[in-house]
Amino acid sequence: MPDEEKPAGRVSPGTIIATGLPPPGTPVAFADGVTNFSQNKHVVKFYLYRTDPDVGGVGPAQNNIVAQVVMPVDGFVQTVLFLNKGVEFLISNKVISKEDVDSFKSVLES
């Protein structure tokens, strides 16, 4: 399909470029990480967690699930590739070192 005929905002199948500001009231989920991962033929599921201190100041901080993410497999893979580009951007802008990223990878691969 020639570029003139592509729907506005679409770059390639499955990729949508968002423009403008998010609407008021858009939910925000702060997460310290991802835990658990499962998949079937069509979707992947994982949980976002946040590490919170006890509200009474007693005991250690605990990891608490804040959201479940369910995505189609192709959308998940596109998201991972997009986030990998984000990691490359952070390294190139010296927000994080390549050595730190390699250290995180080695923990995940062990």
Secondary structure, DSSP 8 states (H G I E B T S, - for coil): --GGGS-TTEEETTEE---S---TT------SEEEEEEE-SSEEEEEEEEEE--TTS-S--EEEEEEEEEEEHHHHHHHHHHHHHHHHHHHHTTSS-HHHHHHHHHHHH-
